[in-house]
C-alpha cells in the first residue's frame, strides 16, 4: 500500500521536476526509469512537464514583446527595416530555428533556446512546433536508451 502511494508521488515528481527551468525532461526520464518507474508513463509525464514550460515561455515572451512594442512604438522602425535584415530573419526561421530547437536542449537548455528563438523574432507557431518535436525526440531517445540500457545490464 505504501509502495503504491510512493510511486504515485514519484510520477508527480517526474512531472514537476521536468517542468522546472533548466532541468530537462531527458535527464528526468532517465532518473525515473533508473528508479524503476514505468518507462512509458515516465516519458509522457517528463515530456508534458517540460512542454508546458516551453508553452508558457513562448506565451509570456510574446506578451512581453507586444507590451514592449506598444511602449516603444516599434512599428515605425519595422517599416525602415532593410531588405538584408528581412532576408536574414527568413534564413534564421527556415534553417536556424530547427537547429536551435534540436541542439538547444542539450547545450543551453530548452527554456534558453525558446528565449533565443523569440528574441530572433521567430514565429510563435514555428517555435512551438520545433521545440515540441525536439522535446519529443530527446525525451523518447533518452527513455529508450535508459530502459534498454538498464534492462541490458
N, C-alpha and C positions, 0 to 999 in steps of 0.2 A: 504494500500500500504506500509506504513512504517512498519507495523507489519510483513508483509511477508518478507521485506528486513531484519529486525532484526532477524527473525527466520533463514534465510539463513546464516547469520553471526554466529548465535548461533550454528548451525550444524558444521560450520567450527571451531568454538571454541572447540567443543566437540572433534573433530579430533586432533587439535593441542594440547590441554591440555593433552589428553591421550597419545600423543607421547612424552611428556616431561618426562625426567627421574624422578623417584621417585613419579610420580603421576600415579596411577593405573587406568586402564580402568573401573574396577568395581566401583570405587568411582565416576568417572566422569559420568558413565551411570546413577547412582542413582541421581546425581545432575541434569542431563539433564531431566530425567523423572519427577523429583520434580518441575522443571521449566516449565513443560508442553510440552516438545518436544516429537515428535513421538518416542515411545519406540523402534520400530524396527530399524529405521534409527540411532537413538542414539546408540543402541547396536552395529550395524555394524560399525559405524564411530569410536566409542570408541575402539572396538576390533582392527580395522585396524590400527589406530594410534599407539596403544601400540605394536601391532605385528611388524609394520615396525621398531620400535625402537629395538625390540628383534633381528630382522633380521640384522639390521645394527650392533648391538653389536657383534653378532656372526661372521659376516664377518670381522669386524675390528679387533676383538680379534684374529681370526685365522691368519690374515695377520701379526699381531704383533708377534704371536708365530712363524710363519715362518721366519720372519726377525730375531728374537732373536735366533732361532735355527741355522740359517746360520751364524750369527755373532759369536756364541759360539761354533759352530761345535758340536752340541749335539749328532750327530749320534754315536760318539764313546761311549758316556755314555749310550745311549739306548741299545747298544749291551751288556753292562755289567749289565743290569737290572736283578734283581733276580727273581726267579720263584714266590716268595711270593708277590713282588710288582706287578707283572703282574696279579696274581690272585686277589689281592686287587682291582686293576683297573677294572678287569672284573666284580667283585661283585658290585662295585660302579655303573658302567654303567648299569648293569642289575636291581639292586634294589634301589640304592641311587638316581639315576637321576630322576626316576618317583616321588619319594618322595620330592626331592628338587623342582621339577617343580610344583607339586601340592601345597605344603605348602609354598614355597618360596615367591610367590607374596603377601601372607597375612602377612608374618613375616618380610622378609628382602627386599621385592620388586623384581619385575621382572628382572630388569637390573642387580642387585646384584646376583640373582640366576643364571642368564646366565653366569656372570663372574666366579662364583664359579664352575659351571659345566665345563667351558672351562679351568679353572686352573687345575681341576682334569683330564684334557685331555679326556673328553667325546667326542665322535664323533659329529661333527657339525650337521649331519643329525638327530641324536638321540636327541640332544639338541633342535633343531628346532621343531621336531615332538612333543616332550613332552611339550615344552613351548607353542606351538600353542594350543595343547589340553587343557593345564591348563588355558591359557588366555580365550579360548572359554568357558570353563566350568564356571570360576568365573564371567566373564562378563555376560553370559546368566543367571546364578543363581542370581546375584545381580540385573540385569534388571528385571527379573520376580518378585523377592521379592519386588522391588521398585514399579513396576507397579501394582501388585495385592495388595500390602500394601497400596498405596495411593488410589487406587480405593476402597478398603475396608473402609478406613477412610472417 
